[in-house]
């Protein structure tokens, strides 16, 4: 739709909610109901986390492919409506994967011409990544899901004869994997069409780095900083910061930017085309890594020891702009941001991010203070990496709360007894000059820290939160809707005047 190319040209409000946080955690009826909720409240942006296929820890920022969707998001109920599953299948002993395999068997047995043609068309159009991914996953399953580096040498090194044999041996599994990807993208694009028809933009998230154990690194190891044995020499992360005293050692491989630039960034352009087809706007996670990235020696256990290494961000963004002129990007520019990073973002007029939970340290120069937020920004009460706003506020000491009370008193003439959290931070976000204000669903539901999505630097109890519709009262819905309207963030109302 035409409006999507200019989604940031009007004041908008949106909600941050990963698909896995829907009541059933999939692309079924709850996803469409959530779009209806957004439309009712006047919010016109739905921001998710990356939708790629995660490893066992569930992190959407460590995935098995830069392109493949997460089959765990496929709605089985939708497959029943399509006729690929019968009601009796759900009463069987089949688990989720078994039901997907049953759907594939029914799909083949029914042999409906237009459905088969759609599947074949999908496989042909996405072959540039789908063929490698499906083969990778089939081999990975055969070897009990160990990292590709621990496969037999001929498969690890992609020797032609071994690859041909695997393609033949695992042909049925490869076809099933491709089928699940077809289902994912079919369901996702149906949801996107439904959202766009209600003037709601889908806002995606692209991790700057990808997992070492991924189809991408296995298929094109020359694009990454690996040694002659295909081991990582350096890994990605960030030095000590607000979130961690020892920094964050993500463990992703770094790019061979020289080789990527030599062929015009074809790997990146393919990745961005996939995201651009899925979303109306995309956040580049860890944007500062496009200017310089923190490289940690692979043998270091923490992120303390490392160095900033330059990246050709300007050349990459120029290539994206040239080949995808309508793509709408947002820069995640949190953390250690230098003038060079700001200059890169500003050169391409990309909105940066402002987090209100970072604003109230008592410093008048804090860049996250509401009055210092510029229009070309996306403001958040908090993100998936923060505590919920209520959880954050309750965790503060009386001394830590005082700068916030002082701010509210001086700017809004409110004393502590008149402040309601998280409503106060939601109001500050929506009232700001930022072109887009995003509120996590937890804050709309007034939830505390027990409902946090992720704690950076930890590997347990993350990415698991789900809400229930019973948590959303009519009063909560009305309060959010009124705030959106009061701060002129509903373009539909503006257009109707």
HUCOR-V427702 format. One record per backbone hydrogen bond with DSSP energy under -0.5 kcal/mol. CO is the residue of the C=O (numbers start at 0). NH is the residue of the N-H. E is the energy in kcal/mol with one decimal. If there is no record, write none. Layout:
# HUCOR-V427702
CO	NH	E
CO	NH	E
This chain:
# HUCOR-V427702
0	3	-1.2
1	4	-1.3
2	5	-1.4
3	6	-1.3
5	8	-2.1
6	9	-0.5
11	436	-1.9
12	43	-2.2
12	44	-0.8
13	438	-2.2
14	16	-0.7
14	46	-2.6
15	440	-2.2
17	20	-1.8
18	21	-1.6
20	466	-2.4
21	24	-0.6
27	30	-1.1
27	31	-1.2
28	32	-2.5
29	33	-2.2
30	34	-1.6
31	35	-1.9
32	36	-2.1
33	37	-2.4
34	38	-2.6
35	39	-2.4
36	40	-2.0
37	41	-1.2
37	42	-1.4
43	200	-3.0
44	14	-2.1
44	46	-0.6
45	202	-3.1
46	16	-2.8
50	69	-2.1
51	53	-0.6
52	63	-2.9
54	57	-1.8
58	61	-1.4
61	54	-1.3
62	210	-0.7
63	214	-2.9
67	52	-0.9
68	70	-0.8
69	72	-2.1
70	73	-1.5
72	26	-2.7
73	75	-0.7
74	78	-1.2
75	79	-1.6
76	80	-1.7
77	81	-1.6
78	82	-0.9
78	83	-2.1
78	84	-1.0
79	82	-0.7
85	88	-1.2
85	89	-0.8
86	89	-0.8
86	90	-0.6
87	90	-0.8
88	91	-1.0
94	98	-2.3
95	99	-2.1
96	100	-2.4
97	101	-2.1
98	102	-2.4
99	103	-2.0
100	104	-2.2
101	105	-2.6
102	106	-2.5
103	107	-2.2
104	108	-2.5
105	109	-3.0
106	110	-1.6
111	115	-2.6
112	116	-2.4
113	117	-2.1
114	118	-2.2
115	119	-2.5
116	120	-2.5
117	121	-2.4
118	122	-2.4
119	123	-2.1
120	124	-2.6
121	125	-2.2
123	126	-0.8
125	128	-1.8
125	129	-3.2
126	130	-1.2
128	132	-2.2
129	133	-2.8
130	134	-1.9
131	135	-2.7
132	136	-2.7
133	137	-2.0
134	138	-2.6
135	139	-2.6
136	140	-2.3
137	141	-1.9
138	142	-1.6
139	144	-3.2
140	143	-1.6
142	145	-1.5
146	149	-2.4
147	150	-1.6
151	154	-1.0
151	155	-2.7
152	156	-2.6
153	158	-2.8
154	157	-0.9
158	161	-0.6
158	162	-2.3
159	163	-2.6
160	164	-2.1
161	165	-2.3
162	166	-2.5
163	167	-1.7
164	168	-3.3
165	169	-2.6
167	170	-1.1
169	173	-2.9
170	174	-2.1
171	175	-1.9
172	176	-2.5
173	177	-2.2
174	178	-2.0
175	179	-2.3
176	180	-1.8
177	181	-2.3
178	182	-2.5
179	183	-2.4
180	184	-2.5
181	185	-2.3
182	186	-2.6
183	187	-2.8
184	188	-2.5
185	189	-1.4
186	190	-2.0
187	191	-2.7
188	192	-2.2
189	193	-1.9
190	194	-2.6
191	195	-3.1
192	196	-2.0
193	197	-0.5
194	197	-1.5
194	199	-2.4
195	198	-2.0
198	200	-0.5
200	45	-2.6
200	202	-0.5
201	203	-0.6
201	279	-2.7
201	280	-1.3
202	47	-2.4
203	282	-2.4
204	206	-0.6
205	284	-2.1
209	252	-0.6
211	213	-1.8
213	217	-2.0
214	218	-2.4
215	219	-2.1
219	222	-1.8
220	223	-1.8
222	255	-3.1
223	225	-1.8
224	232	-1.7
224	233	-0.7
226	229	-2.2
230	226	-2.7
232	297	-2.2
233	253	-0.6
234	295	-2.7
235	249	-1.0
235	250	-1.8
236	293	-0.6
237	247	-2.5
243	240	-2.1
243	246	-0.9
245	302	-1.4
247	237	-2.1
247	249	-1.0
251	235	-2.2
253	224	-2.6
254	256	-1.3
255	258	-0.6
255	259	-2.1
256	260	-2.8
257	261	-1.5
258	262	-1.1
259	264	-3.0
260	263	-1.7
264	268	-2.7
265	269	-2.3
266	270	-1.8
267	271	-2.7
268	272	-2.2
269	273	-1.7
270	274	-1.9
271	275	-2.9
272	276	-1.8
273	277	-1.2
274	278	-2.4
280	203	-2.9
281	329	-2.2
282	205	-3.0
282	284	-0.9
283	286	-0.7
283	331	-2.0
285	288	-2.2
286	289	-2.7
287	290	-1.4
287	291	-2.4
289	312	-1.3
290	310	-2.2
292	294	-0.7
292	308	-2.7
293	236	-0.6
293	295	-0.6
294	306	-1.5
295	234	-2.8
296	299	-2.4
303	305	-0.6
306	294	-3.1
308	292	-2.5
310	312	-1.7
311	315	-2.3
312	316	-2.8
313	317	-2.1
314	318	-2.0
315	319	-2.3
316	320	-2.6
317	321	-2.2
318	322	-2.4
319	323	-2.7
323	326	-1.8
326	328	-0.6
327	281	-2.7
328	350	-0.6
329	283	-3.1
329	331	-0.6
330	332	-1.2
331	286	-1.6
331	287	-0.7
334	336	-1.1
335	337	-0.5
337	341	-2.1
338	342	-2.5
339	343	-2.0
340	344	-2.3
341	345	-2.8
342	346	-2.1
343	347	-0.9
344	347	-0.7
344	349	-2.3
345	348	-1.3
350	330	-2.9
351	377	-2.8
353	355	-0.6
353	379	-2.9
354	357	-1.5
355	358	-1.8
358	360	-1.1
362	365	-1.3
365	368	-1.6
368	371	-2.1
369	372	-1.3
374	376	-2.4
374	434	-2.7
375	351	-1.2
376	378	-0.5
376	434	-0.6
376	435	-1.4
377	353	-2.3
378	437	-3.0
379	355	-2.8
380	356	-1.0
382	385	-1.2
383	453	-1.0
384	455	-0.5
387	391	-3.3
388	392	-2.4
389	393	-2.6
390	394	-1.3
391	395	-0.6
392	395	-1.1
396	400	-2.0
397	401	-1.0
398	402	-0.5
400	403	-0.6
400	404	-2.2
401	405	-3.1
402	406	-2.2
403	407	-2.5
404	408	-2.3
405	409	-2.5
406	410	-2.6
407	411	-1.8
407	413	-1.7
408	412	-0.9
414	417	-1.7
415	418	-1.2
417	419	-0.5
418	420	-0.5
419	423	-2.7
421	425	-2.1
422	426	-2.5
423	427	-2.2
424	428	-2.2
425	429	-2.5
426	430	-2.2
427	431	-0.9
428	431	-0.7
434	11	-2.3
435	378	-2.4
436	13	-2.6
437	380	-1.0
438	15	-1.6
439	442	-1.2
439	443	-1.4
440	444	-1.9
441	446	-2.7
442	445	-1.1
446	389	-0.6
446	390	-0.6
447	450	-2.1
448	451	-1.5
452	462	-3.0
453	455	-0.5
454	457	-1.6
467	470	-2.3
468	471	-1.5
470	472	-0.9
472	476	-2.2
473	477	-2.4
474	478	-2.5
475	479	-2.2
476	480	-2.3
477	481	-2.7
478	482	-2.0
479	483	-2.4
480	484	-2.2
481	485	-3.1
482	486	-1.7
483	488	-2.5
484	487	-1.8
488	12	-0.8
488	490	-0.6
489	492	-0.7
489	493	-1.7
490	494	-3.0
491	495	-1.3
492	496	-0.9
493	496	-0.7
